[in-house]
Amino acid sequence: MNLSEIKQIGIVGGGASALMLCFEAAKLGIDTCLLDPQVNCIGAQVATEHIVASINKENIKKLSLRCDKVIFNIKPEFEMDVKLHAPIYPNKESLDEICNLKNMLEIIELLEIPATKSYYQDTKEATFPIIDGLTMPFRFVKQFKGYSKQIDIFTKEDLADFILEVDEEAESFILQPIEDYKQTISCICLIDETGKAHLYNPIEVNYEEDGTCYLKISDNLTKTMINRLNRYNRKIMKEIKAMGVYTVRYGIKANKAVEFIDITPELGVGSLLTLEAYDHSIFEQYIKLVLEMKINAPILEAYAHGTIKETNEVDKNQEGHIYRIDTHNMYISKERRMDE
């Protein structure tokens, strides 16, 4: 494809990862247009245009009229039942699949990938007795056609408020105990136009009691664990098939058992580590994918790690690159690989 055929790329969601996607597009002379309701969203610092509006199907349709391609950097909470005027990444079929939690969990079960126990019910009346038997906290999911809505229930007040909002139009309801994982793992997966999956190394995420978040490209998971996660990810990507970028999250228990948590088209803040750790970041690869350029297998060059702190002040003693993310600062540094 001639780059001149693509004038502008639309991005749904304007966070830190949108900022980097806009930056990579700008390097190739491609304009970008964000759709995000926040006036001063991070991505707007670099985007050519910013549509300040709610993220809904009507506004996404308007975005598709302005752009040649559209990237979804969020998981939609509504059915995409409108005609769009530009190709979207991932495509509608894949978005529908990963946004239907019930179907996705059924696929995970068929693929023999461990996941937290879930309780399915088709009516409110059948759901309430299950709730009575659950201990808090737990997750309450309303499953609609093509999307789901959820809330984490921690108190009886949360439960009372949510029950009042239970929609009769929901096709089914899902109840999931909220597991206390020792840590969570994020895996970034890219599917190119040939259907081949390109996997980035797992990203470990840990939260301290003071709210500080530590992220790092995994350097202490065993090879057995990494191979297991990669095997799971390849199974999931083979099932999804469609071109695009996906983040798959897993939880690791104290006994080192691993469980599938969710899958989303959104690139979380952990994806920023790929800027320092790889020869080609996920943002560069994604823009190349949208422009139908050759995708390179990512090569890990360094073990990047990051620290996210909620503060308005810059820590002058903190090493590495600094990124401002809303009310937080993220510091990223790297260490050379010991096996080089």
C-alpha positions as CSV (number, residue, x, y, z in Angstrom):
1,M,0.0,0.0,0.0
2,N,1.2,3.5,-0.9
3,L,1.4,5.6,2.3
4,S,-0.2,8.5,0.4
5,E,-3.4,6.4,0.4
6,I,-3.7,6.8,4.2
7,K,-4.1,10.4,5.3
8,Q,-5.4,10.0,8.8
9,I,-5.8,7.3,11.4
10,G,-8.5,7.4,14.0
11,I,-7.9,6.2,17.6
12,V,-10.7,5.5,20.0
13,G,-9.4,6.3,23.5
14,G,-6.8,8.9,24.3
15,G,-4.5,7.6,27.0
16,A,-0.8,7.2,27.2
17,S,-0.7,4.4,24.6
18,A,-2.7,6.6,22.2
19,L,0.0,9.3,22.6
20,M,2.6,6.8,21.4
21,L,0.5,5.6,18.5
22,C,0.0,9.2,17.4
23,F,3.7,9.8,17.7
24,E,4.5,6.8,15.6
25,A,2.0,7.8,12.9
26,A,3.5,11.4,12.9
27,K,6.9,9.9,12.2
28,L,5.5,8.6,8.9
29,G,3.6,11.8,8.1
30,I,0.2,10.4,8.9
31,D,-2.3,12.5,10.8
32,T,-4.3,11.2,13.7
33,C,-7.7,12.0,15.2
34,L,-8.6,11.0,18.8
35,L,-12.1,10.3,20.1
36,D,-12.0,10.8,23.9
37,P,-14.4,12.7,26.2
38,Q,-11.5,14.2,28.3
39,V,-10.5,17.6,27.1
40,N,-6.9,17.4,28.2
41,C,-6.4,13.6,27.6
42,I,-2.7,12.6,27.2
43,G,-3.0,11.6,23.6
44,A,-4.2,15.0,22.6
45,Q,-0.7,16.4,23.2
46,V,0.4,14.8,19.9
47,A,-2.8,14.0,17.9
48,T,-3.6,16.2,14.9
49,E,-7.2,16.4,15.9
50,H,-9.2,15.6,19.0
51,I,-12.9,14.9,19.0
52,V,-14.0,15.7,22.6
53,A,-17.1,13.6,22.8
54,S,-18.5,10.4,24.5
55,I,-17.2,7.1,23.2
56,N,-20.4,5.6,21.7
57,K,-21.3,4.0,18.4
58,E,-22.6,7.3,16.9
59,N,-19.4,9.2,17.5
60,I,-17.3,6.2,16.3
61,K,-19.3,6.3,13.1
62,K,-18.4,10.0,12.8
63,L,-14.8,9.2,13.4
64,S,-14.8,6.6,10.7
65,L,-16.1,9.2,8.2
66,R,-13.1,11.4,9.0
67,C,-10.4,8.7,8.9
68,D,-9.0,6.1,6.6
69,K,-8.4,3.5,9.4
70,V,-9.6,3.3,13.0
71,I,-7.8,1.7,16.0
72,F,-9.8,0.7,19.1
73,N,-7.7,1.3,22.1
74,I,-10.6,0.5,24.5
75,K,-13.0,-2.4,24.9
76,P,-16.5,-1.1,23.8
77,E,-19.3,-1.2,26.3
78,F,-22.0,-1.1,23.6
79,E,-23.0,-3.1,20.6
80,M,-21.2,-2.0,17.3
81,D,-24.4,-2.3,15.3
82,V,-23.8,0.7,13.0
83,K,-22.1,0.9,9.6
84,L,-18.6,2.2,9.8
85,H,-16.9,3.9,6.8
86,A,-13.4,2.8,7.5
87,P,-11.6,-0.5,8.4
88,I,-11.2,-1.0,12.1
89,Y,-8.6,-2.8,14.2
90,P,-9.5,-5.3,15.5
91,N,-12.4,-5.9,13.1
92,K,-16.0,-6.0,14.3
93,E,-16.2,-9.8,14.5
94,S,-13.2,-9.9,16.8
95,L,-14.4,-7.1,19.0
96,D,-17.8,-8.8,19.3
97,E,-16.0,-12.0,20.3
98,I,-13.7,-10.6,23.0
99,C,-16.4,-8.3,24.3
100,N,-18.8,-11.2,25.0
101,L,-17.4,-12.4,28.3
102,K,-19.6,-15.5,28.4
103,N,-18.5,-16.7,25.0
104,M,-14.9,-15.8,25.7
105,L,-14.9,-17.9,28.9
106,E,-16.4,-20.8,27.0
107,I,-13.6,-20.5,24.4
108,I,-11.0,-20.4,27.2
109,E,-12.5,-23.6,28.7
110,L,-12.5,-25.4,25.3
111,L,-8.8,-24.4,24.9
112,E,-8.1,-25.9,28.3
113,I,-6.8,-22.7,29.7
114,P,-7.4,-22.3,33.5
115,A,-9.7,-19.4,34.5
116,T,-11.4,-18.3,37.7
117,K,-14.7,-20.1,38.4
118,S,-17.8,-18.4,36.9
119,Y,-21.5,-18.8,37.6
120,Y,-23.9,-18.2,34.6
121,Q,-27.6,-17.5,34.9
122,D,-30.1,-16.4,32.3
123,T,-32.5,-14.5,34.6
124,K,-32.4,-12.2,37.6
125,E,-34.5,-14.5,39.6
126,A,-32.1,-17.4,39.2
127,T,-29.1,-15.0,39.9
128,F,-30.1,-13.8,43.3
129,P,-29.8,-17.2,45.1
130,I,-26.3,-17.6,43.7
131,I,-25.4,-14.1,45.1
132,D,-26.6,-15.2,48.6
133,G,-24.1,-18.0,48.5
134,L,-21.1,-15.9,47.5
135,T,-18.7,-14.2,49.8
136,M,-17.5,-10.7,49.0
137,P,-15.7,-9.4,47.0
138,F,-17.1,-10.8,43.7
139,R,-17.7,-9.5,40.2
140,F,-21.2,-9.0,38.7
141,V,-21.3,-9.0,34.9
142,K,-24.3,-8.1,32.8
143,Q,-23.9,-9.8,29.4
144,F,-25.6,-8.1,26.4
145,K,-25.3,-9.0,22.7
146,G,-21.8,-8.1,21.7
147,Y,-20.7,-6.5,24.9
148,S,-20.8,-6.7,28.7
149,K,-20.9,-4.4,31.7
150,Q,-19.5,-5.3,35.1
151,I,-19.0,-4.0,38.6
152,D,-16.9,-5.3,41.5
153,I,-18.9,-5.8,44.6
154,F,-17.1,-5.1,47.8
155,T,-19.9,-4.1,50.2
156,K,-23.6,-4.8,50.7
157,E,-24.2,-1.1,49.6
158,D,-22.4,-1.8,46.3
159,L,-24.6,-4.8,45.8
160,A,-27.8,-3.0,46.6
161,D,-27.0,-0.2,44.2
162,F,-26.1,-2.6,41.4
163,I,-29.2,-4.8,41.8
164,L,-31.3,-1.7,41.2
165,E,-29.5,-1.2,37.9
166,V,-29.9,-4.8,36.7
167,D,-31.2,-4.5,33.1
168,E,-34.0,-6.7,31.9
169,E,-32.5,-6.5,28.4
170,A,-29.3,-8.3,29.5
171,E,-29.1,-11.8,27.9
172,S,-27.4,-13.4,30.9
173,F,-25.6,-12.7,34.1
174,I,-22.2,-13.8,35.3
175,L,-20.9,-14.0,38.8
176,Q,-17.1,-14.4,39.5
177,P,-15.3,-14.5,42.8
178,I,-12.5,-11.9,42.8
179,E,-9.3,-13.8,43.4
180,D,-6.4,-12.5,45.5
181,Y,-3.6,-13.0,43.1
182,K,0.0,-12.8,44.1
183,Q,0.6,-10.8,40.9
184,T,-0.9,-10.2,37.6
185,I,0.8,-10.7,34.2
186,S,0.0,-8.7,31.0
187,C,0.8,-10.3,27.6
188,I,0.8,-8.2,24.4
189,C,0.0,-10.1,21.3
190,L,0.0,-8.9,17.7
191,I,-1.7,-10.8,14.8
192,D,-0.3,-9.8,11.4
193,E,-2.1,-10.0,8.0
194,T,-1.0,-13.6,7.6
195,G,-2.5,-14.6,10.9
196,K,0.8,-15.1,12.5
197,A,1.0,-14.1,16.2
198,H,3.9,-12.0,17.5
199,L,4.3,-12.2,21.2
200,Y,6.0,-9.7,23.5
201,N,7.5,-11.0,26.8
202,P,5.1,-11.1,29.7
203,I,4.9,-7.9,31.8
204,E,4.7,-8.4,35.6
205,V,2.5,-6.0,37.5
206,N,2.6,-5.6,41.3
207,Y,0.9,-3.0,43.6
208,E,2.3,-2.0,47.0
209,E,0.2,-1.0,50.0
210,D,1.0,2.7,49.4
211,G,-0.5,2.5,45.9
212,T,2.8,2.5,44.1
213,C,2.7,0.2,41.0
214,Y,5.8,-1.7,39.8
215,L,5.9,-3.1,36.3
216,K,8.7,-4.9,34.5
217,I,9.4,-7.1,31.5
218,S,9.5,-10.5,33.2
219,D,13.0,-11.5,34.2
220,N,12.2,-13.9,37.0
221,L,9.3,-16.0,35.8
222,T,10.6,-19.5,35.1
223,K,11.0,-20.6,31.5
224,T,8.3,-23.2,32.1
225,M,5.8,-20.5,33.2
226,I,6.7,-18.2,30.2
227,N,6.4,-21.1,27.8
228,R,3.0,-22.0,29.3
229,L,1.8,-18.4,29.0
230,N,3.0,-18.2,25.4
231,R,1.3,-21.5,24.6
232,Y,-2.0,-20.1,26.0
233,N,-1.6,-16.9,24.1
234,R,-1.0,-18.6,20.8
235,K,-4.1,-20.8,21.3
236,I,-6.2,-17.6,22.0
237,M,-4.7,-15.7,19.0
238,K,-5.4,-18.7,16.7
239,E,-9.0,-18.6,17.8
240,I,-9.4,-14.9,17.3
241,K,-7.5,-14.8,14.0
242,A,-8.2,-11.1,13.1
243,M,-5.4,-8.6,12.6
244,G,-4.8,-6.3,15.5
245,V,-3.2,-6.0,18.9
246,Y,-4.6,-7.6,22.1
247,T,-3.6,-7.6,25.7
248,V,-4.3,-10.8,27.6
249,R,-4.1,-10.7,31.4
250,Y,-3.4,-13.6,33.8
251,G,-3.4,-13.9,37.6
252,I,-0.8,-15.9,39.4
253,K,-1.7,-17.4,42.8
254,A,0.5,-18.0,45.8
255,N,0.8,-21.7,44.7
256,K,2.0,-20.5,41.3
257,A,-1.1,-21.6,39.5
258,V,-2.0,-19.3,36.6
259,E,-5.5,-18.2,35.6
260,F,-6.9,-16.3,32.6
261,I,-8.4,-12.9,33.7
262,D,-9.5,-11.1,30.5
263,I,-8.6,-10.0,27.0
264,T,-8.9,-6.5,25.6
265,P,-7.8,-4.5,22.5
266,E,-6.5,-1.8,24.9
267,L,-2.8,-1.2,25.3
268,G,-2.2,-0.5,29.0
269,V,0.5,1.6,30.5
270,G,2.7,-1.5,30.8
271,S,3.0,-1.4,27.0
272,L,5.2,1.7,27.4
273,L,8.0,-0.7,28.6
274,T,8.3,-2.0,25.0
275,L,9.7,1.5,24.0
276,E,12.8,0.7,26.0
277,A,13.0,-3.1,26.0
278,Y,12.6,-4.0,22.3
279,D,14.0,-3.2,18.9
280,H,10.5,-2.4,17.7
281,S,7.9,-1.1,20.2
282,I,4.3,-2.4,20.0
283,F,3.3,1.2,19.0
284,E,5.6,1.2,16.0
285,Q,4.4,-2.3,15.0
286,Y,0.7,-1.4,15.3
287,I,1.0,1.6,13.0
288,K,2.9,-0.6,10.5
289,L,0.2,-3.2,10.7
290,V,-2.5,-0.6,10.0
291,L,-0.5,0.8,7.1
292,E,0.0,-2.8,5.8
293,M,3.7,-2.7,6.2
294,K,5.9,-5.7,7.1
295,I,5.8,-6.7,10.7
296,N,9.1,-7.7,12.4
297,A,9.3,-10.3,15.1
298,P,10.1,-8.2,18.3
299,I,13.6,-8.8,19.7
300,L,14.1,-8.2,23.4
301,E,17.1,-6.0,23.9
302,A,16.9,-5.1,27.6
303,Y,14.8,-5.8,30.7
304,A,12.8,-2.5,31.2
305,H,11.0,-1.8,34.4
306,G,8.8,1.0,35.5
307,T,7.4,2.7,38.6
308,I,4.1,4.5,38.7
309,K,3.5,7.0,41.6
310,E,0.5,9.3,42.3
311,T,2.1,12.7,42.8
312,N,2.3,16.2,41.3
313,E,6.0,16.4,41.9
314,V,8.8,15.0,39.9
315,D,11.2,12.7,41.8
316,K,14.6,14.2,40.9
317,N,16.4,11.2,42.2
318,Q,14.4,8.7,40.1
319,E,16.4,7.3,37.2
320,G,15.1,6.7,33.7
321,H,12.6,8.3,31.4
322,I,9.6,10.0,32.9
323,Y,6.0,10.0,31.5
324,R,3.2,12.0,32.9
325,I,-0.1,10.0,33.1
326,D,-3.0,12.0,34.4
327,T,-2.2,12.5,38.1
328,H,0.7,9.9,38.1
329,N,4.3,9.9,37.1
330,M,5.8,6.8,35.4
331,Y,9.5,6.2,35.4
332,I,11.0,3.7,33.0
333,S,14.6,2.4,33.1
334,K,16.3,-0.6,31.7
335,E,19.0,-3.2,32.4
336,R,21.0,-5.0,29.8
337,R,20.1,-8.6,29.3
338,M,22.5,-10.9,31.3
339,D,22.4,-13.6,28.6
340,E,23.9,-11.3,25.9
